[in-house]
């Protein structure tokens, strides 16, 4: 496998109740295949790490030899009171690409992030109702 087409995949654990992980993975594979990308590995955040994206942040520290990361949704960065934008910026600063399937967003570099930063900043506010619904369903 070529490092230049490999992505680590993070399906949305909290969204599993609405769209099972297997379907999320299929959607992710379909989306990234359009760009010649493949999943190298996948995992989801767990009950203890989903708010702060702890597993993703831990994986970043290992400096994996891949091209980037694919998430089912940018919503995964919005489950905490604080936005996890700094983690996203950190990944892009380390030259990883980031893909968000549900929103059809691709951030190839920090410049792409800067262009979309305002939209990403308002995403949580404009999607607060669905985010709260997902959070409420996860805790029950």
N, C-alpha and C positions, 0 to 999 in steps of 0.2 A: 504494500500500500504506500502511496505517495503522500508524504506529509502535507504537500500543497493542496490536498483535497480532503483532508480529514478534519472532522469536527467532533468535539465532545457534545453530547446531547443531554439536555435537561428538560424532560417533560414536566408539566405543571402538576405536582402532587396534589395540590388543593383542588384542581379542576377535574381530578379523576372521577368524582361523583357525577359530573355532568358529561364528561367525555373520557371513557376509559383510556388508560395509558397505552394500550396496544393501538388504539385508533389515533391517539396523539402521535405516536411513533410513526405510523404510516403516513400521516399528514406531513410530519417533519421530513421523512425520507423523500416524499414526493416533492416538497418545496425545494430542498437543497439539491436534489438531482438535476434540477433545471440549471444549476450553476456548476455542475460537475463535481459536487461534493458528496461525501459519504460519511456515515456515522462510524466513528472509531470505537466509541464507548458511550454508554448512557447510564445515567443515575438520576434520581430525583432527590430533592431536599426532603428531610424527614420532619417529624413533629417538633423537633428541637432546633432545627436549623433554617426552616423555611422563611422566617421573618427577616433574617439578616443574611441569607444566602451563604451560610457557613460552609457547606460542602463545596460550592463553587469557589468561594474565596480560598479555601484550603487547596483546591486543585490548581488555582492560579499560582500559588506559592511554589508548587512543584515544577513550574515552567515546562509543561508538557510540550512535546515536539509535534504540534498539530498546527493547523492554520487558524482555528478559532473554535467558537462555541455556538450552539444553536439552542434556543429556548422556544418552548411552545408559544409563550406570550410575554410581552413586556410587563404584563400584570404581575409576573413573578417578582419583579423589582419593586412592587408597590404594596406588599402585604405587611410591611412594618409602618409604624407611625412616620418614621423618617424615610425618605426615599433612599434607595440603595444606588443612587447615581454614581457615587464615588467608586464603587466596585466596578461598575461598567466602564468608567473613565480609566481606572487602573488597568483593566484588561486591554483596552484600546491603546493605552500608552505602552503596553508590553508587546504591541504589534499583532495582537490577535484580532480577527474579524469576529463580529457578533451578528447573529441572525435571529430575528423574531418572526415566527411563522404566522401567527394569527393576525399580526398587524402588517405583514409584508414589508418589514423594515430590515435593511442590511446596512450595517455600519462596518465599512472596510478599514477605517482608520479614524484617528481623533478628529480630523477635519470633517468627516461625515457626521460625527457626533456633535460637533459645534454647530453645524447647519441644522440639526434636528433637536438641539438641546431644549429650545423653547417648547416644542411640541411634546417632548418627553416629560418636561417639567409639568405641563398641564394635563398630561394623560391621567394621572391619579385623580385629579379633581373632576375631570369630565367623565370618568368611569367609576366614581366612588360608589354608586349604587350597586353595580355588579360586583365590585371588589368586596363590599361589605356583605353581600349575599353569599359569596364564596367563603369568606372568613367565617360567617355565622354557620354555614353548613359544615365546615371543617371541624368546628369546635363541638358539634353535637354528635 
